[in-house]
Amino acid sequence: MQRALARIPKQEAIIERDLPVRMDDGVVLRADVYRPDTTALVPVIMTSGPYGKGVRYQEHYKLMWDWLIEQHPDLLPGSTRSYLGAGVAR
């Protein structure tokens, strides 16, 4: 039996790349900001990682990507297969 997935209305996003973020010690980091095109208050989700932003996993980590798809072919149906993310909720 297949479960129906809830449809989320499509919403346009504003993407700003390489915005400067100054740290307390004066170092400037660069961040990509993805946000909905709305004036409403929305929650913030922040991510960080050691792999670099804008890295296509299936290109830079091809062996691992190929293994993932081979071992878990049901993982990405309907996906663009453009991004792979992992996170820890606290």
N, CA, C and O atoms as a GROMACS GRO file, in nm:
protein
  360
    1MET      N    1   0.084  -0.117   0.000
    1MET     CA    2   0.000   0.000   0.000
    1MET      C    3   0.089   0.124   0.000
    1MET      O    4   0.179   0.136   0.083
    2GLN      N    5   0.065   0.214  -0.092
    2GLN     CA    6   0.143   0.337  -0.098
    2GLN      C    7   0.073   0.446  -0.019
    2GLN      O    8  -0.050   0.457  -0.021
    3ARG      N    9   0.152   0.525   0.050
    3ARG     CA   10   0.096   0.639   0.121
    3ARG      C   11   0.101   0.760   0.028
    3ARG      O   12   0.196   0.777  -0.047
    4ALA      N   13   0.000   0.841   0.034
    4ALA     CA   14  -0.001   0.964  -0.044
    4ALA      C   15   0.083   1.067   0.031
    4ALA      O   16   0.069   1.084   0.152
    5LEU      N   17   0.168   1.135  -0.041
    5LEU     CA   18   0.249   1.240   0.018
    5LEU      C   19   0.173   1.371   0.013
    5LEU      O   20   0.109   1.404  -0.087
    6ALA      N   21   0.179   1.446   0.121
    6ALA     CA   22   0.114   1.576   0.124
    6ALA      C   23   0.184   1.669   0.026
    6ALA      O   24   0.307   1.672   0.020
    7ARG      N   25   0.108   1.744  -0.047
    7ARG     CA   26   0.164   1.839  -0.142
    7ARG      C   27   0.184   1.973  -0.073
    7ARG      O   28   0.093   2.026  -0.009
    8ILE      N   29   0.302   2.026  -0.087
    8ILE     CA   30   0.332   2.158  -0.032
    8ILE      C   31   0.321   2.258  -0.145
    8ILE      O   32   0.382   2.237  -0.250
    9PRO      N   33   0.245   2.366  -0.127
    9PRO     CA   34   0.231   2.462  -0.236
    9PRO      C   35   0.368   2.517  -0.276
    9PRO      O   36   0.453   2.546  -0.191
   10LYS      N   37   0.388   2.530  -0.405
   10LYS     CA   38   0.515   2.583  -0.455
   10LYS      C   39   0.529   2.728  -0.414
   10LYS      O   40   0.436   2.808  -0.428
   11GLN      N   41   0.646   2.762  -0.364
   11GLN     CA   42   0.673   2.898  -0.323
   11GLN      C   43   0.807   2.939  -0.381
   11GLN      O   44   0.904   2.864  -0.374
   12GLU      N   45   0.812   3.056  -0.438
   12GLU     CA   46   0.937   3.105  -0.495
   12GLU      C   47   1.034   3.137  -0.382
   12GLU      O   48   0.994   3.177  -0.273
   13ALA      N   49   1.161   3.119  -0.411
   13ALA     CA   50   1.265   3.145  -0.310
   13ALA      C   51   1.361   3.250  -0.362
   13ALA      O   52   1.383   3.263  -0.482
   14ILE      N   53   1.415   3.324  -0.271
   14ILE     CA   54   1.522   3.419  -0.301
   14ILE      C   55   1.650   3.354  -0.254
   14ILE      O   56   1.659   3.310  -0.140
   15ILE      N   57   1.750   3.349  -0.340
   15ILE     CA   58   1.878   3.288  -0.306
   15ILE      C   59   1.985   3.396  -0.318
   15ILE      O   60   2.005   3.454  -0.425
   16GLU      N   61   2.053   3.421  -0.209
   16GLU     CA   62   2.164   3.517  -0.208
   16GLU      C   63   2.291   3.439  -0.175
   16GLU      O   64   2.297   3.370  -0.073
   17ARG      N   65   2.391   3.452  -0.260
   17ARG     CA   66   2.513   3.372  -0.243
   17ARG      C   67   2.630   3.458  -0.197
   17ARG      O   68   2.643   3.575  -0.232
   18ASP      N   69   2.713   3.394  -0.116
   18ASP     CA   70   2.838   3.454  -0.069
   18ASP      C   71   2.820   3.585   0.007
   18ASP      O   72   2.898   3.679  -0.010
   19LEU      N   73   2.716   3.592   0.090
   19LEU     CA   74   2.697   3.710   0.173
   19LEU      C   75   2.800   3.711   0.285
   19LEU      O   76   2.824   3.607   0.347
   20PRO      N   77   2.862   3.827   0.312
   20PRO     CA   78   2.962   3.833   0.418
   20PRO      C   79   2.897   3.828   0.557
   20PRO      O   80   2.797   3.895   0.582
   21VAL      N   81   2.956   3.748   0.645
   21VAL     CA   82   2.911   3.739   0.784
   21VAL      C   83   3.035   3.759   0.871
   21VAL      O   84   3.123   3.673   0.876
   22ARG      N   85   3.042   3.874   0.939
   22ARG     CA   86   3.159   3.906   1.020
   22ARG      C   87   3.149   3.840   1.157
   22ARG      O   88   3.048   3.853   1.226
   23MET      N   89   3.254   3.769   1.195
   23MET     CA   90   3.260   3.703   1.325
   23MET      C   91   3.311   3.801   1.430
   23MET      O   92   3.361   3.908   1.397
   24ASP      N   93   3.298   3.763   1.557
   24ASP     CA   94   3.342   3.849   1.668
   24ASP      C   95   3.489   3.886   1.659
   24ASP      O   96   3.530   3.994   1.701
   25ASP      N   97   3.571   3.795   1.604
   25ASP     CA   98   3.714   3.822   1.595
   25ASP      C   99   3.753   3.896   1.467
   25ASP      O  100   3.871   3.917   1.440
   26GLY      N  101   3.652   3.936   1.388
   26GLY     CA  102   3.679   4.013   1.267
   26GLY      C  103   3.690   3.930   1.140
   26GLY      O  104   3.688   3.985   1.030
   27VAL      N  105   3.700   3.799   1.153
   27VAL     CA  106   3.706   3.712   1.035
   27VAL      C  107   3.572   3.719   0.963
   27VAL      O  108   3.466   3.719   1.026
   28VAL      N  109   3.576   3.724   0.831
   28VAL     CA  110   3.453   3.728   0.752
   28VAL      C  111   3.434   3.592   0.685
   28VAL      O  112   3.519   3.546   0.608
   29LEU      N  113   3.322   3.529   0.714
   29LEU     CA  114   3.283   3.405   0.648
   29LEU      C  115   3.181   3.440   0.540
   29LEU      O  116   3.118   3.546   0.545
   30ARG      N  117   3.164   3.352   0.443
   30ARG     CA  118   3.066   3.374   0.336
   30ARG      C  119   2.955   3.271   0.348
   30ARG      O  120   2.982   3.153   0.370
   31ALA      N  121   2.832   3.315   0.334
   31ALA     CA  122   2.717   3.226   0.349
   31ALA      C  123   2.622   3.239   0.231
   31ALA      O  124   2.609   3.347   0.172
   32ASP      N  125   2.557   3.130   0.197
   32ASP     CA  126   2.447   3.133   0.101
   32ASP      C  127   2.318   3.137   0.182
   32ASP      O  128   2.302   3.060   0.277
   33VAL      N  129   2.228   3.225   0.147
   33VAL     CA  130   2.102   3.241   0.219
   33VAL      C  131   1.987   3.208   0.124
   33VAL      O  132   1.974   3.266   0.017
   34TYR      N  133   1.905   3.113   0.166
   34TYR     CA  134   1.785   3.074   0.092
   34TYR      C  135   1.667   3.116   0.177
   34TYR      O  136   1.657   3.078   0.294
   35ARG      N  137   1.577   3.195   0.120
   35ARG     CA  138   1.461   3.238   0.198
   35ARG      C  139   1.338   3.250   0.107
   35ARG      O  140   1.351   3.274  -0.013
   36PRO      N  141   1.221   3.232   0.165
   36PRO     CA  142   1.100   3.243   0.085
   36PRO      C  143   1.076   3.389   0.044
   36PRO      O  144   1.117   3.481   0.115
   37ASP      N  145   1.012   3.408  -0.067
   37ASP     CA  146   0.980   3.542  -0.116
   37ASP      C  147   0.852   3.587  -0.048
   37ASP      O  148   0.743   3.584  -0.106
   38THR      N  149   0.867   3.630   0.077
   38THR     CA  150   0.752   3.671   0.156
   38THR      C  151   0.797   3.774   0.259
   38THR      O  152   0.915   3.782   0.293
   39THR      N  153   0.703   3.851   0.307
   39THR     CA  154   0.733   3.945   0.416
   39THR      C  155   0.692   3.886   0.551
   39THR      O  156   0.714   3.948   0.655
   40ALA      N  157   0.633   3.767   0.549
   40ALA     CA  158   0.592   3.701   0.673
   40ALA      C  159   0.714   3.655   0.752
   40ALA      O  160   0.820   3.628   0.696
   41LEU      N  161   0.697   3.648   0.884
   41LEU     CA  162   0.803   3.594   0.968
   41LEU      C  163   0.811   3.443   0.943
   41LEU      O  164   0.709   3.375   0.944
   42VAL      N  165   0.931   3.393   0.922
   42VAL     CA  166   0.950   3.251   0.897
   42VAL      C  167   1.062   3.199   0.986
   42VAL      O  168   1.150   3.277   1.024
   43PRO      N  169   1.062   3.070   1.019
   43PRO     CA  170   1.170   3.016   1.102
   43PRO      C  171   1.302   3.014   1.026
   43PRO      O  172   1.305   3.017   0.903
   44VAL      N  173   1.410   3.008   1.100
   44VAL     CA  174   1.544   3.003   1.044
   44VAL      C  175   1.599   2.862   1.063
   44VAL      O  176   1.590   2.805   1.171
   45ILE      N  177   1.656   2.808   0.957
   45ILE     CA  178   1.726   2.680   0.964
   45ILE      C  179   1.868   2.706   0.919
   45ILE      O  180   1.891   2.754   0.807
   46MET      N  181   1.964   2.674   1.004
   46MET     CA  182   2.104   2.697   0.970
   46MET      C  183   2.175   2.563   0.958
   46MET      O  184   2.150   2.471   1.036
   47THR      N  185   2.263   2.554   0.861
   47THR     CA  186   2.344   2.433   0.845
   47THR      C  187   2.489   2.474   0.824
   47THR      O  188   2.518   2.584   0.777
   48SER      N  189   2.576   2.385   0.860
   48SER     CA  190   2.718   2.407   0.832
   48SER      C  191   2.783   2.270   0.816
   48SER      O  192   2.732   2.170   0.865
   49GLY      N  193   2.894   2.269   0.748
   49GLY     CA  194   2.961   2.142   0.728
   49GLY      C  195   3.099   2.162   0.671
   49GLY      O  196   3.134   2.271   0.625
   50PRO      N  197   3.179   2.058   0.672
   50PRO     CA  198   3.318   2.068   0.628
   50PRO      C  199   3.336   2.050   0.478
   50PRO      O  200   3.449   2.058   0.429
   51TYR      N  201   3.230   2.025   0.402
   51TYR     CA  202   3.245   1.986   0.263
   51TYR      C  203   3.243   2.102   0.164
   51TYR      O  204   3.266   2.080   0.045
   52GLY      N  205   3.217   2.219   0.208
   52GLY     CA  206   3.210   2.333   0.117
   52GLY      C  207   3.069   2.354   0.066
   52GLY      O  208   2.997   2.258   0.038
   53LYS      N  209   3.031   2.478   0.053
   53LYS     CA  210   2.896   2.505   0.004
   53LYS      C  211   2.896   2.500  -0.148
   53LYS      O  212   2.994   2.536  -0.213
   54GLY      N  213   2.786   2.456  -0.203
   54GLY     CA  214   2.775   2.448  -0.347
   54GLY      C  215   2.842   2.326  -0.408
   54GLY      O  216   2.850   2.316  -0.531
   55VAL      N  217   2.890   2.234  -0.325
   55VAL     CA  218   2.956   2.113  -0.376
   55VAL      C  219   2.848   2.012  -0.415
   55VAL      O  220   2.761   1.980  -0.334
   56ARG      N  221   2.853   1.962  -0.536
   56ARG     CA  222   2.760   1.857  -0.580
   56ARG      C  223   2.816   1.724  -0.533
   56ARG      O  224   2.920   1.677  -0.581
   57TYR      N  225   2.745   1.663  -0.439
   57TYR     CA  226   2.790   1.539  -0.377
   57TYR      C  227   2.822   1.432  -0.481
   57TYR      O  228   2.924   1.363  -0.471
   58GLN      N  229   2.733   1.417  -0.582
   58GLN     CA  230   2.752   1.310  -0.679
   58GLN      C  231   2.872   1.333  -0.770
   58GLN      O  232   2.913   1.241  -0.840
   59GLU      N  233   2.927   1.452  -0.771
   59GLU     CA  234   3.048   1.479  -0.849
   59GLU      C  235   3.173   1.465  -0.764
   59GLU      O  236   3.269   1.398  -0.802
   60HIS      N  237   3.173   1.529  -0.649
   60HIS     CA  238   3.293   1.531  -0.565
   60HIS      C  239   3.309   1.406  -0.479
   60HIS      O  240   3.420   1.375  -0.433
   61TYR      N  241   3.202   1.335  -0.458
   61TYR     CA  242   3.205   1.212  -0.378
   61TYR      C  243   3.139   1.100  -0.457
   61TYR      O  244   3.054   1.028  -0.406
   62LYS      N  245   3.179   1.085  -0.583
   62LYS     CA  246   3.114   0.995  -0.678
   62LYS      C  247   3.106   0.850  -0.627
   62LYS      O  248   3.001   0.788  -0.638
   63LEU      N  249   3.214   0.798  -0.573
   63LEU     CA  250   3.210   0.659  -0.525
   63LEU      C  251   3.106   0.640  -0.416
   63LEU      O  252   3.031   0.542  -0.418
   64MET      N  253   3.100   0.734  -0.322
   64MET     CA  254   3.002   0.723  -0.214
   64MET      C  255   2.860   0.741  -0.266
   64MET      O  256   2.768   0.671  -0.223
   65TRP      N  257   2.841   0.835  -0.360
   65TRP     CA  258   2.709   0.858  -0.419
   65TRP      C  259   2.662   0.733  -0.493
   65TRP      O  260   2.548   0.690  -0.475
   66ASP      N  261   2.749   0.676  -0.576
   66ASP     CA  262   2.712   0.557  -0.652
   66ASP      C  263   2.676   0.441  -0.558
   66ASP      O  264   2.581   0.368  -0.584
   67TRP      N  265   2.752   0.426  -0.451
   67TRP     CA  266   2.722   0.321  -0.354
   67TRP      C  267   2.585   0.345  -0.291
   67TRP      O  268   2.504   0.253  -0.277
   68LEU      N  269   2.558   0.469  -0.253
   68LEU     CA  270   2.431   0.504  -0.190
   68LEU      C  271   2.314   0.469  -0.281
   68LEU      O  272   2.216   0.409  -0.237
   69ILE      N  273   2.323   0.507  -0.408
   69ILE     CA  274   2.215   0.482  -0.502
   69ILE      C  275   2.200   0.331  -0.528
   69ILE      O  276   2.088   0.280  -0.541
   70GLU      N  277   2.312   0.261  -0.534
   70GLU     CA  278   2.307   0.116  -0.557
   70GLU      C  279   2.245   0.043  -0.437
   70GLU      O  280   2.161  -0.045  -0.455
   71GLN      N  281   2.285   0.081  -0.317
   71GLN     CA  282   2.238   0.013  -0.197
   71GLN      C  283   2.096   0.053  -0.157
   71GLN      O  284   2.025  -0.025  -0.094
   72HIS      N  285   2.055   0.173  -0.194
   72HIS     CA  286   1.924   0.226  -0.152
   72HIS      C  287   1.852   0.288  -0.271
   72HIS      O  288   1.829   0.410  -0.272
   73PRO      N  289   1.815   0.208  -0.371
   73PRO     CA  290   1.753   0.265  -0.491
   73PRO      C  291   1.619   0.332  -0.464
   73PRO      O  292   1.573   0.413  -0.544
   74ASP      N  293   1.556   0.298  -0.353
   74ASP     CA  294   1.426   0.358  -0.320
   74ASP      C  295   1.439   0.489  -0.245
   74ASP      O  296   1.339   0.553  -0.212
   75LEU      N  297   1.561   0.531  -0.217
   75LEU     CA  298   1.584   0.650  -0.136
   75LEU      C  299   1.546   0.781  -0.204
   75LEU      O  300   1.495   0.872  -0.140
   76LEU      N  301   1.570   0.789  -0.334
   76LEU     CA  302   1.554   0.918  -0.401
   76LEU      C  303   1.449   0.926  -0.511
   76LEU      O  304   1.456   1.018  -0.592
   77PRO      N  305   1.351   0.836  -0.519
   77PRO     CA  306   1.251   0.850  -0.625
   77PRO      C  307   1.180   0.985  -0.615
   77PRO      O  308   1.144   1.029  -0.506
   78GLY      N  309   1.161   1.047  -0.728
   78GLY     CA  310   1.094   1.178  -0.729
   78GLY      C  311   1.186   1.292  -0.694
   78GLY      O  312   1.145   1.408  -0.699
   79SER      N  313   1.310   1.261  -0.660
   79SER     CA  314   1.406   1.364  -0.623
   79SER      C  315   1.479   1.414  -0.747
   79SER      O  316   1.486   1.343  -0.848
   80THR      N  317   1.531   1.534  -0.740
   80THR     CA  318   1.615   1.585  -0.849
   80THR      C  319   1.754   1.524  -0.842
   80THR      O  320   1.833   1.536  -0.936
   81ARG      N  321   1.784   1.457  -0.729
   81ARG     CA  322   1.916   1.399  -0.704
   81ARG      C  323   2.027   1.504  -0.715
   81ARG      O  324   2.140   1.473  -0.753
   82SER      N  325   1.992   1.626  -0.681
   82SER     CA  326   2.088   1.735  -0.689
   82SER      C  327   2.162   1.758  -0.557
   82SER      O  328   2.274   1.808  -0.558
   83TYR      N  329   2.099   1.724  -0.445
   83TYR     CA  330   2.160   1.755  -0.317
   83TYR      C  331   2.143   1.637  -0.222
   83TYR      O  332   2.047   1.560  -0.233
   84LEU      N  333   2.234   1.623  -0.133
   84LEU     CA  334   2.224   1.523  -0.029
   84LEU      C  335   2.259   1.592   0.101
   84LEU      O  336   2.365   1.655   0.112
   85GLY      N  337   2.174   1.583   0.199
   85GLY     CA  338   2.200   1.649   0.325
   85GLY      C  339   2.179   1.555   0.441
   85GLY      O  340   2.103   1.458   0.432
   86ALA      N  341   2.244   1.583   0.548
   86ALA     CA  342   2.227   1.507   0.670
   86ALA      C  343   2.234   1.606   0.786
   86ALA      O  344   2.302   1.708   0.777
   87GLY      N  345   2.165   1.576   0.891
   87GLY     CA  346   2.167   1.668   1.003
   87GLY      C  347   2.135   1.600   1.133
   87GLY      O  348   2.092   1.485   1.135
   88VAL      N  349   2.156   1.672   1.240
   88VAL     CA  350   2.126   1.622   1.373
   88VAL      C  351   2.037   1.725   1.440
   88VAL      O  352   2.073   1.842   1.449
   89ALA      N  353   1.922   1.682   1.487
   89ALA     CA  354   1.833   1.771   1.560
   89ALA      C  355   1.866   1.762   1.709
   89ALA      O  356   1.886   1.653   1.762
   90ARG      N  357   1.870   1.873   1.773
   90ARG     CA  358   1.900   1.874   1.917
   90ARG      C  359   1.782   1.926   1.994
   90ARG      O  360   1.788   1.935   2.117
   0.00000   0.00000   0.00000
